[in-house]
Amino acid sequence: MTPPVFAHGHLRLYLLYLLADRPMHGYELIQALGSRFGGTYVPSAGTIYPRLAKLEEDGLVTKSSDGRKTVYEITEAGRAELQARHDDLLRVESDVTDSVRHLADGVRASVNEAMKTLRADLASAARDARTDARESVNGSPVDPQRQNAALQLRQAETVINEFRHQLRTDLRSMAAKGRLPHDVAPVLADRLASVREWLRQS
């Protein structure tokens, strides 16, 4: 089970910290949190809005309407709370850093697992192709479908190898320019999982 990203009461304090920069509506706060976590953690509206309501009830934030959006702004009491809990906030920042590392490790593990599974599926297909080849040499009838599968396998392996090389080059180039998307790891994990699922269903 994944441990909670924020300890009890820490998300409440972190929301105050984010609002100290400028007023924001709920979706902006969700995006800001997602950005702080490099896209590895994005809180739900059901997580954020009850805490904002409690902050408003405690007089630490106010809300106002901006069209159809509700904008939250920290109050003087909220700033005083931040100042009084400065040491707690430093611990929260340290916990956030640790959580980001933990979540990133999990994403890397899932990407690696997806690649291992895909390679295992391809290796299984390769074994079937070799079996067909032996049967052909021995004069046994060869299943045309398995022959076609062997051809598709070789093509798929070529595509995967080229993809890995090109993707690695692109990632390194973008990282060097500081333009790497913050959610690149979870998006890659999701896309690879989708490819594997499509392959298994096919």
Steps between C-alpha positions, in 0.01 A plus 500: 500500500631847411558712812309829523673789326417747779496422871190599696443876481791564265298544181299771677821684583639452151188650343555810712860507382390490134237770552760727663642558150172609341125432507400187309191300417478133587615365166807726506589362842465145370727588207751670730519190719536278196785719378677485838487121479619485141169350391547191720222612735192702407242539780132460424241775540353290781830533684554873447159666539410364847833633631443837338156512662658426840762770445222747420305390807810563713541849350830417332375550143216686335324417176345716233337440164680569174245417236419133550817438700552531874828668588667438836724757667704475817406733786726677747411229750612245242833674452544514877432124511770442239749712690422329830541157341813578298688198638205273421496635146869416455425144609210486254730613217747228599219243507380616157850451358516149647153421366594618150804270504291208624229554238759546224665171603160334472442647154844387382431152635165483318659616173778244536247228581291592196808477278602165655154358445491621141841343436379175661195493272723557199742230617211254525400582146863453393504152652190412300670631186807282563274198550342569161845527344604161640179340378564642155853356493369160613241499225203544735214722384538863613208704623473810271364705789808422710723583204330837472531549876875442476526769232292742707721426801817593316341823382372580851843443654654734244239767577556467877878527469472806277241653734719453807798656327306798364308557823817493710662751265194729512474482881866587550482786251187648663642457850818682397286792381286495814190423293415152627125477590450460874266203450717310250558195722135425592388568141759254368394239755136546402568479126719192534236330712241582231720350229552184704126468567423548129757232415360252750143556382604462137 
